[in-house]
Amino acid sequence: MRKLNPKTIIKLTRFFYSKIIPYLPKFSNRGRPKIYPDHQIIPMLIIKEVFSLSFGDTIIVSKSYIKHVPSLHDFHYRSRKLKHVIQILIKFIH
């Protein structure tokens, strides 16, 4: 298996995310509005797990590949909200 770099992870996540959209639960429009789309946060979470980075280090690495990166607070908040999406993505890949 070839090594994954962050750019490849971002491309693969965008491809698979478009495939799993019908399987995702519907969210209400209540609460905090989303500034960053899910397809931007999910590859950051995968990069965090693949390279065993902290949240802060993930943001620093992601700045090289993504134009608008969320703050540490926003990234951590969205990571907690997207745990179920990551689980669905992993099931879809397997």
N, C-alpha and C positions, 0 to 999 in steps of 0.2 A: 504494500500500500504506500502510495506516495504521501509525503508530508503535506499537511494542510497549512496554508498560510491564511491570515485574516481576510484577504481579498477573496479567496476561494470560498471561505465560510460564508461571507456576505452574499456571494452569488448563489450558492446552493440554498441558503436560507430563503432568499427572495423567490427562488423557483419553487421550493416545497411549500412556502407559506401561501402562495397563490393556489396550490392544490388542496390545502387543508381548510381554507376559508369556509366551505360549506359545513364542515364538521365542528366548527367553533360555536360555543353558546352565544346567544344574542345578549348584548349588554344594553342597559338603559343609558340614557343620556344624562343621568343625574350625577352629581358630584363634580370632581375636578375635570376640567376639559383636557383632552389629550393634546399636548404640544408636539410630541414626537410619535410617529406612527409605530405600530407594533413591529413592522418589518425592519425597523431600524434598531429597536431595543433587543429583539430576539438574537440577531447575530452577535451583538455585544455580550449577551449572556452566554452564548455558546463559546465565544472567544475566551471569556472568563473561565469557563469550565475546562476547555481543552488545554489551555496553557497554564492552568492553576494560578490565576492572577487574583489580586484583591480588586475590590470595586474601583478604587482610585487608579490602580495600574491599568485596569481595563479601559478606563476613560482616556488615559494618556495614549495607549496603543491605538484606540479607536480613532483618535483625532487625525491619525495619518491616513485613514481610509474613509472616514465619514465627515462631511462638511460641518454639520451642526450636531454637536455631541451634547447630550443632556448633562446637567450638573450632577454631582455625586448624589445629592438628595433625591432628585427626580429619577435617576437611574435605579437607585435602591428601592424606591417606592414602586416603580413599574415592574421591577424584577419580582417583587412579592405578588403583584397582581397577575403576572404572566406565567406563574408556575404551571397552571393547568394547560396553557398553550404549548409550553415546552414538552410536557408529557404527551400531548396529542401529536406533536411533531415527531417525537421519538418513536411512538407507536406507528405512525404513518411511514417512517423510514424503514422500520423493521418489517 
